[in-house]
């Protein structure tokens, strides 16, 4: 509550793990004055981005206008509620929450409080997906009919990711991006069915297939994969409509290609997050959009309700995994 | 010389098969074109099936059935009655009962029955099968297959469900399903969705033009097939077939029709002629009397998957293959 009009936003990062490091440069670019609180690693984050470290959440909330929730999923809801109670706008890493009840509660809380709640669905800011969406809005494929999305990464090292109860597993953590994309392009979902298979010999390695039937008639297939150590991050889509098809594959359509000799001994290790070195940072775009929405009151590209719907459809997919049945949304 | 009758010009593959057989030099070919399509080049074209059966002294050694799907059954049963080897276009039949009857008739008659899955002979697909066999991908957890194409032109029966048995679920599921069948055996259940947004004005009533078929195997391995006619009419080639396998030992993606020289608006394929490899295998089976893969049984198993997929679209739930 310290920001004078037109002055820098005072932003508190809560949880300074991997995704906070991706958000940091965007806040720096937005000219924010940064604060941080974390169970672990706040000092390192503060050193990198020039933040003030707070020993507890209350002290951080008293110092900021905006809270960026970068904690593990299970504590998103509690922190969002406390931030809203403190009068803050909130950026919240996806998934918004682990349960539908919590997602509804935080969205309604933000609406009552008149504060922005921005779910960080960063894929909407990846230029490939933004270009496809703009092309589809301009009629390039006609009516969307059959959509395929793929997302591949190395299995997460942090144990809470693989804990289905905590993270929602591969569907809520990884595939929720593509579920959100499918809904962005083809509209609301009428029903969901899902299958997942976990390798018996190496349970971190797993795949999920989720098929959405949209109320407008389109169908979408989302395929997630947590691969073995060394798996490169990869994302791809093929979007077919009655007047054309749009396709992208991060493994093929690259502006920069090093051959094996040029790459030399460089480590070609796997990753949980995509390599964004060749593009305008989608994380920075996302943070700047949220910052502009806070400053001007205009709607950002992704709304709290969008985050709620992504949680609802992802949870329907989990229910389908558990029951084997198709789940209406 | 092998005496071969190509029965019907309804299927778009008929012209390719006729051209390959005519060029071989070891085949005496007669083509039956009872529907009068008139666009299959051959030296000897006759106007009825009866004329084709009667075209050779002692009858043909083998027949190739390239009729509309619903007409496969009578032609295959006739071949079985005459003791003549058959290569039948895919899908083998439009119902499981028909496919079972055809397979049983050929088995009882001791007649070779093969199903025309040219992609079975793709070197890329063989690479995938051998990777699965040899464990090169470790433990496989899942696969995604695509067989997308243009809606066939000039052959309206493809979307006349009384002749085709259905839309793209029938036409395009079976190719990938057969590759998966050869690598993993039969799935336990099938879940499918379909719609008709693509080419909706051209497709016959009730024929789906987009679809996903998700198969679950006894091991839990999950595979989804995109069988949609989603190659735009102005696309550079007819379509293609891809299959991606994911395992604890990494990923393998094969693209059976990737081999081409490109350029703006250009697509010059140079890959192996899969139709020619299929016919070579069939003619070998005719000579030896020993059926090769893809067999009639393989055709039957993929028809069962299609039937399960159709039932799943109707019910909105997964269908156990054992119930089909």
Interface residues (C-beta under 8 A of the other chain):
Chain A: X143 X144 X145 X146 X148 X150 X152 X191 X193 X195 X196 X197 X198 X199 X200 X201 X202 X205 X206 X207 X209 X211 X213 X217 X218 X219 X221 X223 X225 X227 X228 X231 X238 X240 X241 X242 X243 X244 X245 X324 X325 X326
Chain B: X138 X139 X141 X142 X144 X146 X148 X191 X193 X194 X195 X197 X198 X199 X200 X209 X210 X211 X212 X214 X216 X219 X220 X221 X222 X224 X226 X228 X230 X231 X232 X235 X246 X247 X248 X249 X250 X251 X316 X317 X318
